[in-house]
Amino acid sequence: MFTRKKSLMLFLLPGLLGLLLFYLVPFLGGIYFSMTDGSIANRFVWFENYQRVWSNPVFLLGLRNSLELSLICAPLIFVFSFVLSVVLRTLKERSLGFRNLLLMPYLVPSSALLIIWLLLFDFGSPINRLMELMGLQRVLWLESEAMRVPVVLLYIWKNVGFSVVIFSAALNAVPDELYEFARLEGAGPIRQATKITLPLIMPTAFLVFVLAWVNAFKIFKEVYFIGGAYPRDSVYTLQHYMNNLFAKLDYQLVTTAAYSFAVIVFVLFGLLYMGKAVRGHDR
């Protein structure tokens, strides 16, 4: 057994060295870099950069929008992917075409997706024409504070397919006999989903929620292509703030903002995992 472990570590060593060299060392070095003034002497200023960043209203705006978008997108992805996976499970063999349709955004380049979205949400787009037929006024989706709506819908369309795949794999592991017994007892689809499906796939559901939350923080590229480097305040994210600082070669503040955000994310996910552990212990 000891020999097998030694040989296993030998195979893992190249990957671990690469992880250490390209991730851990730069991460620790960046902490030091965020506490210097960026001059030729590279003086150590301790937490002065952090005070500058946290007193900047633009940073606070980006941080607030990033957290708000993640708290909007992650639950929507979770609910939609769960409902779709349950529906697709009932369709069985007939669900293949719908599954391929949900995964289509992964095969289409981001630029093509954005062109489609720009056409859908332009002032003369089919969506605005439909709203006009319903007696509503047209909306400047791409040039007003309403830009958050197409951004959230684009995120859901791009990411719901992957979550459906994960949910579907977990649903296939649930025995059909439980559903048959529940139907004999008079349980409807909603009761079956809440009393049988969700409790049995809770670890997978937690994974889907975590992945959806993580991906919600990476919504910058789509917003950048739609709104540019300085979009409307409703979709100005923390990545915009850091990207604009990087363009100005203000590397100290970029790393400071990045580490500030990393601490917040670590704390949030730590609380999430602690809550999951407490609920699991209570059971």
Secondary structure, DSSP 8 states (H G I E B T S, - for coil): -HHHHHHHHHHHHHHHHHHIIIIIHHHHHHHHHTTB--SSS--B-TTHHHHHHHT-HHHHHHHHHHHHHHHHHHHHHHHHHHHHHHHHHHHGGGGHHHHHHHHHHHHS-HHHHHHHHHHHSSTTSHHHHHHHHTT-----TTTSGGGHHHHHHHHHHHHHHHHHHHHHHHHHTS-HHHHHHHHHTT--HHHHIIIIIHHHTHHHHHHHHHHHHHHHTT-HHHHHHHH-SS--GGG--HHHHHHHHHHTT-HHHHHHHHHHHHHHHHHHHHHHHHHHHHHHHH-
